[in-house]
Amino acid sequence: MKPKQHSRVGLLGKGKTGGQALALLRARGDQVTVFDSTHPLRPEALKDLAALVVFVPGPVFLPSLPMLLDAGIPVVCGATGFT
């Protein structure tokens, strides 16, 4: 049996839902880089990630969208509050 390979995953937002996602990702052994107001998302930080998980309000997410599209990595987004 092949050993499980762990991923390097980014997490944008570590509030209520993001905190739960962080715990689950770490529990399965993934290496998680957390981005928030003290450690902002930057294009160079996305280069080594297998994916980015996002749990922030829509107005916080939208400015990051062009950077995420340019990075070309899979994004799982749970943003709310769009109008």
N, C-alpha and C positions, 0 to 999 in steps of 0.2 A: 504494500500500500504506500502510495506517495505521501510524504509529509505535507501538512497544510502550509500553504504559503500565505504569509501575512502581508497586508497592503499598507502603504503609506497614504493616509487619508487626511484631508483638511476638513476642518469644521469651522464654519462662520456663524458665530452666535452661540453662546453657552448659557442661555437663560433656562427656563423651565424645560422646554422640549430639547433644546440643544444639549443641556446637561445630561438628559437621559440618553441621547444619542452618543455622547462622549463616553458614558459609562459602558454602554453596550459595545462600542467599537473597541475600547480598551480591554473589556472582558474577553473578546474573541481574539485578542492578541495583536490587533492592528496598531501601527504607529500613527498617532494622531497629532497633527499640528493645529492648535486652536488659534483662530483669528478673531479679534474683538477690538474694542476701542483702544486698548493699550498695545495690541499687536496687530496692526492693520494689515489687510490683504494687499499683497504687492505681486506684480507679474512674475518676478523672479522666484517667489516662493511657490508658485503654482507648477513650476517646471518638473519637480520631482514627485508630484502627487499622482496617485492612481485615480482619484476622484475627490470631489468637494461636496460636503453635505452642508446645506444652508438652512438655518432656522432663525431668520430675522424678519422684522416687519418689511413690507413691500417698499416703502420709501427708503429704507436702508439698503435693500437689495439692488434696486434699480441702478444706482450709480456704478455698481460693480459689474453689471451685465456685460458691457463691452469688453472689459478685461477678461471675463470668463469665456466669452465667445472666442476671443483671440487665443486664449490658452489651449482651447480644443480638448479639454478634459471633460469627462462625464460630471454632471452636476445634479445632485438630488436636492430639490428645493421645496421647503415647507413654508415659504413666505406667505404672509397674509396681510390684509389691510390695503389691498389695491383698490383704487377708485376709478 
